[in-house]
């Protein structure tokens, strides 16, 4: 049959997992070799798409294309319920999903809910965040075909309502200016990671007003310029810690006002203190008890075990 009769044929579903995520459940940055569907049934997450960070709320859908770097962190107090599905599809019909975001409509909810239930039944839960779940050894008859059918139906329905709107000239020029501002600001940030920056200083350096800068970042990256700068500093801090620098050295090198402030910001972003992150990255054992405290604990134990004199 002609390929145009089946423009979105799924060649296989390689991995899938669906679960509520706790606030500390941060998926570290990794590269996907396949297409990846991300759907948020409830709650909110921040999803990394290469250099972009997208805020995905309840009902949000996006796709990572092969070779794209992805990552995730929960946002807010409500534990997000998230579906991730890795699948193979080499047909040109997938081009319309590159960089696209959707909000699930009632017509798509049936397949999305079915897929969330199915991946729990068909795949083993990942051993750790970021690991790829493996298919269960025993699966119902035709499980892979059912997964592909429901996923193909979802893709077709989404494609039918997807419209690549032609942007008017004024809007296109504004988007290009905003993209250029974001690129210029991020370049300036990268050269000044070793110190604190003020918004006014950044605006003066790249030649724009504060409202223009904030509008560019909120439109293109869905967060503020200073939030982006903070994220870049913490990414660099993580690299230095993984290299072996101590938290104190990193805090001083990056110009944080104090080690405690750096530790607070790093833990908010990663879920780990700088010391714990450094030890994890270097494969070091957990910190031993202070010798004095250990001796004290042993002394208490021996006193408690000594029988009273008669």
C-alpha positions in Angstrom: 0.0 0.0 0.0 1.2 3.6 -0.7 3.0 5.2 2.3 0.7 8.2 2.0 -2.2 6.0 3.0 -0.4 5.3 6.3 1.4 8.6 7.0 2.0 8.0 10.7 2.8 4.3 11.0 4.4 3.4 14.4 7.2 0.8 13.9 7.3 -0.1 17.6 7.0 1.2 21.2 10.3 0.6 22.9 9.6 1.9 26.4 6.9 3.5 28.5 6.2 4.6 32.0 3.5 6.4 33.8 3.5 7.5 37.4 3.0 10.3 39.9 6.2 12.2 40.5 7.3 13.6 43.9 8.8 17.1 44.1 12.3 15.6 44.4 11.8 13.3 41.3 14.1 15.2 38.9 14.9 13.3 35.7 18.5 14.3 34.7 19.3 15.5 31.2 19.7 12.7 28.7 19.5 12.2 24.9 16.6 10.2 23.4 17.3 7.9 20.4 13.6 7.7 19.5 10.6 9.8 19.4 9.2 10.4 22.9 5.7 11.4 23.8 5.2 13.4 27.1 1.8 13.9 28.5 0.8 15.5 31.9 -2.5 14.2 33.2 -2.3 16.3 36.4 0.1 18.7 38.0 2.8 20.7 36.3 6.4 19.9 35.1 9.2 21.8 33.6 10.4 19.8 30.6 13.8 20.4 29.0 13.9 20.4 25.2 17.6 20.9 24.2 18.2 24.5 25.3 14.5 25.3 25.8 12.6 24.7 29.0 8.9 24.3 28.6 6.3 24.5 31.4 3.8 21.7 30.8 0.6 21.9 32.8 -2.3 19.4 33.2 -3.4 18.3 29.7 -0.2 19.3 28.1 1.4 17.2 25.4 4.8 17.5 23.6 7.1 15.4 21.6 10.9 15.0 21.8 12.5 14.1 18.4 15.3 11.6 18.1 18.6 13.1 19.2 17.0 15.7 21.4 18.1 16.3 25.0 15.3 16.0 27.5 14.9 16.3 31.3 12.2 17.0 33.8 11.5 18.5 37.2 8.1 18.7 39.0 6.8 22.2 39.6 4.5 23.1 42.5 3.0 21.1 45.4 0.7 18.8 43.3 2.6 15.6 42.4 2.4 15.5 38.6 1.0 12.4 36.9 3.2 11.9 33.8 3.2 9.6 30.8 6.4 9.0 28.8 6.4 6.8 25.7 9.4 6.0 23.5 8.4 4.9 20.0 9.8 4.5 16.5 8.4 6.2 13.5 10.5 7.2 10.5 7.8 8.7 8.3 7.7 12.3 7.2 4.3 12.8 8.8 6.1 13.2 12.2 7.8 16.4 10.9 4.7 18.4 12.1 5.4 17.4 15.7 8.9 18.8 15.9 8.9 21.5 18.6 5.0 21.4 18.7 3.0 21.6 21.9 -0.6 20.5 22.3 -3.4 20.6 25.0 -5.3 17.3 25.1 -8.9 17.6 23.9 -11.7 15.1 24.8 -11.2 13.2 21.5 -7.6 12.4 22.5 -8.2 11.6 26.2 -9.4 8.1 25.5 -6.2 7.0 23.8 -4.0 8.9 26.3 -5.7 7.3 29.3 -5.5 3.8 27.7 -1.8 4.3 27.0 -1.2 5.4 30.6 -2.9 2.2 31.9 -1.2 0.0 29.3 2.4 1.0 29.9 2.0 0.2 33.6 0.9 -3.3 32.7 3.3 -3.9 29.8 6.6 -2.4 31.1 8.6 -2.9 34.3 9.0 0.3 36.3 12.5 1.9 35.9 14.9 1.0 38.7 15.9 4.7 39.0 14.9 8.0 37.6 16.3 8.4 34.1 16.6 4.6 33.5 14.7 3.1 30.5 12.0 0.7 31.6 12.1 -2.8 30.0 9.1 -4.7 28.6 7.8 -7.3 31.0 8.6 -10.9 30.1 5.0 -12.0 30.0 2.7 -9.7 28.0 -0.9 -10.1 26.8 -1.3 -11.4 23.3 -0.8 -8.6 20.8 0.3 -6.1 23.4 2.8 -4.3 21.1 0.3 -4.0 18.3 -2.3 -2.6 20.6 0.1 0.0 21.9 1.0 1.0 18.3 -2.7 1.2 17.3 -3.7 3.5 20.1 -0.6 5.7 19.6 -1.2 5.9 15.8 -4.8 6.9 16.4 -3.6 9.7 18.8 -1.0 10.9 16.3 -3.6 11.1 13.5 -6.1 13.0 15.6 -3.4 15.5 16.7 -2.2 15.9 13.2 -5.6 16.6 11.9 -6.1 19.6 14.2 -2.5 20.8 13.9 -2.2 23.9 11.8 1.1 25.5 10.9 -0.3 29.0 11.0 1.3 31.6 8.7 2.6 34.4 10.8 2.0 37.9 9.6 5.1 39.9 8.8 5.0 42.1 12.0 4.6 39.1 14.3 7.5 37.2 12.5 9.8 40.2 12.9 8.9 40.4 16.6 9.7 36.8 17.1 13.0 37.1 15.4 13.9 40.1 17.5 13.0 38.2 20.7 15.0 35.2 19.6 18.0 37.4 18.9 17.6 39.1 22.4 17.4 35.7 24.1 20.5 34.5 22.3 22.4 37.7 23.1 21.5 37.6 26.7 22.4 33.9 27.1 25.8 34.6 25.5 26.3 37.5 28.0 25.2 35.1 30.9 27.8 32.5 29.8 30.6 35.0 30.0 29.6 36.2 33.5 28.7 33.0 35.4 31.3 33.9 38.1 29.3 36.8 39.5 25.8 38.1 40.3 24.1 40.0 37.5 21.4 42.7 37.5 18.7 42.9 34.9 19.6 46.6 34.2 23.2 45.6 33.5 22.1 42.9 31.1 19.8 45.3 29.2 22.6 47.9 28.9 25.0 45.3 27.6 22.8 43.9 24.9 20.9 47.1 24.0 17.3 46.6 25.1 14.8 47.7 27.7 13.8 45.6 30.7 10.2 45.0 29.4 11.7 43.9 26.1 14.1 41.4 27.7 11.5 40.0 30.0 8.9 39.6 27.2 11.5 37.9 25.0 12.3 35.3 27.7 8.7 34.7 28.8 7.6 34.2 25.2 10.5 32.1 23.9 11.5 30.1 27.1 8.5 30.5 29.4 10.5 32.0 32.3 12.4 35.2 33.2 15.8 36.2 32.1 17.2 35.9 35.7 15.7 32.5 36.1 17.6 31.4 33.0 20.8 32.9 34.3 20.3 31.1 37.7 19.8 27.8 35.9 22.9 28.3 33.8 25.0 29.1 36.9 23.7 26.0 38.7 24.3 23.8 35.6 27.9 25.1 35.6 28.1 24.5 39.4 27.1 20.9 38.9 29.9 20.5 36.3 32.4 21.9 38.8 31.2 19.6 41.6 31.3 16.6 39.3 34.9 17.5 38.5 35.8 17.4 42.2 35.6 21.0 43.3 34.3 21.4 46.9 31.0 23.2 47.5 32.9 26.1 49.1 35.3 26.4 46.2 32.3 26.4 43.7 30.4 29.0 45.8 33.4 31.3 45.8 34.3 30.7 42.2 30.7 31.6 41.0 30.4 34.6 43.3 27.5 33.4 45.5 27.0 35.6 48.6 27.6 32.7 50.9 28.1 28.9 50.9 24.7 28.5 52.6 22.9 30.5 50.0 24.6 28.5 47.2 23.6 25.2 48.9 20.0 26.3 49.3 19.7 27.3 45.6 21.4 24.1 44.4 19.2 21.9 46.5 16.1 23.7 45.3 17.1 23.0 41.7 18.5 19.5 41.9 17.0 17.9 45.1 20.5 17.3 46.4 22.9 19.4 48.5 26.1 20.3 46.7 28.1 17.9 48.9 25.7 15.0 48.3 25.7 15.7 44.5 29.5 15.8 44.4 29.8 12.4 46.2 27.2 10.8 43.9 28.9 12.0 40.8 32.3 10.8 42.0 31.0 7.5 43.2 32.2 8.1 46.8 30.7 6.3 49.8 28.2 8.1 52.0 29.8 10.4 54.6 31.0 8.5 57.7 29.9 9.4 61.2 32.1 11.9 63.0 34.6 9.9 65.0 33.7 11.7 68.2 30.0 11.2 67.7 30.6 7.5 66.9 32.6 7.0 70.0 29.9 8.7 72.1 27.2 6.5 70.6 29.3 3.3 71.3 29.9 4.5 74.9 26.1 4.9 75.4 25.5 1.5 74.0 28.1 -0.2 76.3 26.7 1.6 79.4 23.2 0.5 78.5 24.3 -3.1 78.1 26.3 -3.2 81.5 24.2 -5.2 84.0 23.4 -3.3 87.3 25.5 -4.4 90.3 23.6 -6.4 92.9 
